Amino acid sequence: MKNLRKISKKQLKSIEGGAAACPPPATTCGEWCSWTAQQRLRCPNMVMDPDPCGC
């Protein structure tokens, strides 16, 4: 904890979080299955299939 430094507001605004890593919402299982596991948990999708996707 010794090497901590303050971050300016400009630096703080330039940090890209997890939301920026999301692709456009998937509409098919094929698109959704091509996402990484982390994207499947965090990113919104619009898959309309009644059965869950079996990737």
Backbone bond lengths (Angstrom), bond angles and torsions (degrees), N, CA, C in turn:
res aa  C-N    CA-C-N  psi(-1)  N-CA   C-N-CA  omega(-1)  CA-C   N-CA-C  phi
1 M - - - 1.451 - - 1.528 111.60 -
2 K 1.301 118.38 -0.48 1.457 120.66 179.78 1.522 112.22 -72.44
3 N 1.315 117.63 -32.94 1.451 121.24 -171.50 1.523 114.17 -90.76
4 L 1.313 117.54 24.82 1.463 120.16 178.61 1.518 109.92 -81.96
5 R 1.339 115.80 143.22 1.453 120.58 175.59 1.517 108.72 -135.58
6 K 1.293 115.72 158.01 1.454 120.85 -179.84 1.518 109.94 -76.53
7 I 1.315 115.45 147.34 1.454 122.22 178.29 1.521 107.76 -107.36
8 S 1.329 115.71 134.67 1.461 119.19 178.60 1.532 109.64 -74.27
9 K 1.328 116.02 164.51 1.465 120.27 178.83 1.524 111.15 -62.36
10 K 1.318 117.19 -36.37 1.461 121.32 -179.99 1.526 110.15 -65.35
11 Q 1.336 117.22 -42.65 1.461 121.14 178.24 1.525 110.57 -66.60
12 L 1.307 117.48 -39.38 1.451 122.41 -179.41 1.524 111.32 -63.49
13 K 1.339 117.18 -39.48 1.460 120.96 179.19 1.525 112.20 -70.32
14 S 1.327 117.57 -23.37 1.464 120.16 -177.40 1.527 112.75 -84.81
15 I 1.323 117.98 -7.57 1.464 120.94 179.61 1.515 109.03 -71.81
16 E 1.317 116.55 127.73 1.455 121.03 178.72 1.520 108.80 -98.17
17 G 1.319 116.35 123.24 1.461 120.60 -178.85 1.517 112.61 -92.82
18 G 1.318 116.84 -167.24 1.445 122.85 -177.74 1.489 114.85 -66.76
19 A 1.329 118.61 -26.01 1.451 121.08 -178.27 1.512 112.41 -65.21
20 A 1.322 117.07 -29.75 1.456 119.82 -179.94 1.522 111.95 -72.77
21 A 1.321 117.17 -17.50 1.458 120.59 -176.88 1.529 112.03 -86.44
22 C 1.311 117.75 0.27 1.461 120.56 -178.09 1.530 110.85 -81.68
23 P 1.336 116.54 133.34 1.461 119.97 174.03 1.531 109.63 -76.11
24 P 1.327 117.70 174.20 1.468 118.74 175.03 1.536 109.72 -59.33
25 P 1.322 118.17 149.38 1.469 120.18 -177.43 1.526 112.59 -54.85
26 A 1.319 115.76 133.72 1.472 121.50 -179.70 1.518 109.75 -76.81
27 T 1.328 116.40 143.14 1.462 121.11 177.76 1.522 111.76 -114.59
28 T 1.338 117.29 -11.20 1.461 120.89 178.58 1.525 109.56 -129.74
29 C 1.332 115.58 161.21 1.459 119.98 177.99 1.527 111.39 -63.84
30 G 1.322 117.01 -35.15 1.461 120.41 179.18 1.515 112.36 -60.22
31 E 1.325 116.20 -43.38 1.465 120.17 177.42 1.523 110.30 -65.93
32 W 1.328 116.40 -44.94 1.462 121.36 -176.88 1.523 110.99 -65.14
33 C 1.332 117.76 -37.09 1.464 120.99 -179.99 1.524 112.03 -70.02
34 S 1.332 118.17 -20.48 1.463 120.33 179.56 1.528 111.89 -80.51
35 W 1.327 117.71 -10.59 1.460 121.90 177.94 1.518 110.32 -74.13
36 T 1.336 116.22 158.94 1.462 120.85 173.80 1.527 108.63 -75.99
37 A 1.323 116.57 165.35 1.468 121.00 -179.83 1.527 111.16 -60.57
38 Q 1.324 117.47 -38.20 1.465 120.75 -179.72 1.524 110.76 -67.53
39 Q 1.333 117.38 -38.51 1.464 120.42 178.34 1.520 110.51 -66.47
40 R 1.330 117.82 -36.66 1.470 120.59 179.15 1.522 110.79 -62.97
41 L 1.328 117.36 -34.10 1.465 120.94 -179.27 1.527 112.21 -78.05
42 R 1.330 117.82 -37.28 1.453 121.30 -170.15 1.522 115.38 -97.91
43 C 1.323 117.21 -32.04 1.463 120.56 -168.83 1.531 112.04 -94.01
44 P 1.328 117.22 145.55 1.463 120.30 178.74 1.526 111.27 -72.90
45 N 1.324 115.49 149.86 1.461 119.89 175.67 1.516 109.33 -138.38
46 M 1.323 115.51 164.44 1.463 121.20 -179.96 1.523 109.78 -127.13
47 V 1.316 117.54 41.21 1.454 121.25 -179.95 1.522 107.41 -72.28
48 M 1.333 116.22 124.24 1.461 121.57 -174.55 1.523 113.19 -100.28
49 D 1.323 118.73 0.29 1.459 120.53 -178.57 1.521 110.90 -66.65
50 P 1.336 118.72 135.54 1.458 120.63 -179.55 1.532 112.11 -70.78
51 D 1.326 117.30 -30.42 1.459 120.25 177.37 1.517 109.12 -87.19
52 P 1.332 117.28 144.63 1.458 118.45 177.37 1.544 109.83 -66.30
53 C 1.289 115.79 149.64 1.461 120.66 -178.75 1.531 109.72 -71.56
54 G 1.303 117.15 130.02 1.451 121.40 178.46 1.516 110.91 -100.06
55 C 1.300 116.25 85.34 1.456 120.14 -176.51 1.522 111.07 -84.82
